[in-house]
């Protein structure tokens, strides 16, 4: 992994202070900082030339946000709502009560026209009144670049394709499988890790019956269910064989029965029969105690041990809102971005502490 070091970037021209233009400008600069790596090795990443300028880019972006001066559009929105929505609706109501115009067809189209004006005005007011936003990537960059870590939201489908061939955890879903986010870093003792966000959809078909004339027709309606998963790859030198600990079933190998009946009831341990002795040795009573706490504090946990590494998958969403809204609070963006990574740090620290316990008793 490389450190993010300040480097010279082209000088900024006059800052585009229009909110939409400013948001687009900042998003474009942050987009250049994504790591372009596609690999089935979760710990390897290559910083780009733009990444090397990351701290300078963040300094430039910070200066733009600190100098941003919000101009409220509340007055404009109010005028649009009054004259474009309220007034046409009042005219329509008055025309209805007075029955004008007298011609019924003309009166009908008058109502339709006034309704369309009100609808369009409502849409325009919503568009104008919604402040521009600098997207999630600024939070990711602020969290990662300052630590010398890498992040990427690129090549989401390609990364999933590589991962699902190597890691069973990603071999699921029916469509739209994507590894939406990867964050590369190192633990306090220098072991590399990768945090990830994984998305997929499952598809089911349900019968829908409709009546057509005197007969009924049954068709199958497609129902897509989204799934969001989060997790971490972590180097664990003490892990020697492939095995899984899961609340939701194994998916491979033989289920191992341990001495702890409570642990056997709560989760399942699965491995190749040839590796059972090594797995039982790894899962000592002290390790099982630490794992019970692990499963008690996270939902939908799967622990996939591989030689030299561990994959932790969970339903637990550790990502915060890293976006910045260009409103009157935008110049205080640092308050929000400083806390963006709090959830990541809590999750990472919890996992790392548990893994260190596993390692301690298998040294």
Rosetta blueprint (number, residue, H / E / L):
1 X L
2 X L
3 X L
4 X L
5 X L
6 X L
7 X L
8 X L
9 X L
10 X L
11 X L
12 X L
13 X L
14 X L
15 X L
16 X L
17 X L
18 X L
19 X H
20 X H
21 X H
22 X H
23 X H
24 X H
25 X H
26 X H
27 X H
28 X H
29 X H
30 X H
31 X H
32 X L
33 X L
34 X L
35 X L
36 X L
37 X L
38 X L
39 X L
40 X L
41 X L
42 X L
43 X L
44 X L
45 X L
46 X L
47 X L
48 X L
49 X H
50 X H
51 X H
52 X H
53 X L
54 X H
55 X H
56 X H
57 X H
58 X H
59 X H
60 X H
61 X H
62 X H
63 X H
64 X H
65 X H
66 X H
67 X L
68 X L
69 X L
70 X L
71 X L
72 X L
73 X L
74 X H
75 X H
76 X H
77 X H
78 X H
79 X H
80 X H
81 X H
82 X H
83 X H
84 X H
85 X H
86 X H
87 X H
88 X H
89 X H
90 X H
91 X H
92 X H
93 X H
94 X H
95 X H
96 X H
97 X H
98 X H
99 X L
100 X L
101 X L
102 X L
103 X L
104 X H
105 X H
106 X H
107 X H
108 X H
109 X H
110 X H
111 X H
112 X H
113 X H
114 X H
115 X H
116 X H
117 X H
118 X H
119 X H
120 X H
121 X H
122 X H
123 X H
124 X H
125 X H
126 X H
127 X H
128 X H
129 X H
130 X L
131 X L
132 X L
133 X E
134 X E
135 X L
136 X L
137 X H
138 X H
139 X H
140 X H
141 X H
142 X H
143 X H
144 X H
145 X H
146 X L
147 X L
148 X L
149 X L
150 X E
151 X E
152 X E
153 X L
154 X L
155 X L
156 X H
157 X H
158 X H
159 X H
160 X H
161 X H
162 X H
163 X H
164 X H
165 X H
166 X H
167 X L
168 X H
169 X H
170 X H
171 X L
172 X L
173 X L
174 X L
175 X E
176 X E
177 X E
178 X E
179 X E
180 X E
181 X E
182 X E
183 X E
184 X E
185 X E
186 X E
187 X L
188 X L
189 X L
190 X L
191 X L
192 X E
193 X E
194 X E
195 X E
196 X E
197 X E
198 X E
199 X E
200 X E
201 X E
202 X E
203 X E
204 X E
205 X E
206 X E
207 X E
208 X E
209 X E
210 X E
211 X E
212 X E
213 X L
214 X L
215 X E
216 X E
217 X E
218 X E
219 X E
220 X E
221 X E
222 X E
223 X E
224 X E
225 X E
226 X E
227 X E
228 X E
229 X E
230 X E
231 X E
232 X E
233 X E
234 X E
235 X E
236 X L
237 X L
238 X L
239 X L
240 X L
241 X L
242 X L
243 X E
244 X E
245 X E
246 X E
247 X L
248 X L
249 X L
250 X L
251 X L
252 X L
253 X L
254 X E
255 X E
256 X E
257 X L
258 X L
259 X L
260 X L
261 X H
262 X H
263 X H
264 X H
265 X H
266 X H
267 X L
268 X E
269 X E
270 X E
271 X E
272 X L
273 X H
274 X H
275 X H
276 X H
277 X H
278 X H
279 X H
280 X H
281 X H
282 X H
283 X L
284 X L
285 X H
286 X H
287 X H
288 X H
289 X H
290 X H
291 X H
292 X H
293 X H
294 X H
295 X H
296 X H
297 X H
298 X L
299 X L
300 X L
301 X L
302 X E
303 X E
304 X E
305 X E
306 X E
307 X L
308 X L
309 X E
310 X E
311 X E
312 X E
313 X E
314 X E
315 X L
316 X L
317 X L
318 X L
319 X L
320 X L
321 X L
322 X L
323 X L
324 X E
325 X E
326 X L
327 X L
328 X L
329 X L
330 X H
331 X H
332 X H
333 X H
334 X H
335 X H
336 X H
337 X H
338 X H
339 X L
340 X L
341 X L
342 X H
343 X H
344 X H
345 X H
346 X H
347 X H
348 X H
349 X H
350 X H
351 X H
352 X H
353 X H
354 X H
355 X H
356 X H
357 X H
358 X H
359 X H
360 X H
361 X L
362 X L
363 X L
